[in-house]
Amino acid sequence: MQENQIVTSMNFSLPKWIQEELACWPTHLPSTNEQMRLAIALSRKNVEHKTGGPFGAIVIDESTGLVLSVGVNRVEHTNCSLLHAEAVALMLAQQRINSFDLGGPGMPRRKLVTSAQPCVQCFGNIHWSGIWAMAIGATKGDVETLTGFDEGPLHPNWREELRAQGLSLEEEVMRREASAVLRYYRESGGFIYQGRRSKPLG
Ligand SMILES: [Zn+2]
């Protein structure tokens, strides 16, 4: 850290293994289960390669199944508490289409597929991103009991809040497979990276 010097920019990148992994997958994934399979595979690879937390997410064009972007958790490696998998996928999708709005007029409907239930921070990001749909793998309870990550003070009616925006929601998609990665993270001695509450697991 440079003292007395304001930082004026930052950049981040996905881990190097991402390109190699994506080369093994079709560019289009029509079904929600196939989409979730990729999100979970990314979460698992992120743990295997020790490149971040056990979370993966992708943004899909709903009508074609095109994988618009992918994301994995990058908090520790970038020193940025904002870079959860969902946020990374949303940001990179917005960069790809050159718009802050993933659901603007005339655009295809876009869906966020995430290996685990988004935390309170990610719900804010989802709210402003313009996506039309979301599929979730592991539940909040799975995340909190299997890893110890805290999802934060979610609105008790978060489902209704999302639906009120016209966002369609699928939950517990391949939950068992998604939860297995959380368990793997704990068993492999993962680290809980949370402001003022960081600690090693196990
Ligand atoms: Zn989050």
Residues whose N, C-alpha, C, O or C-beta is under 5 A from the ligand:
A	BS01	ZN	H84 P118 C119 Q121 C122
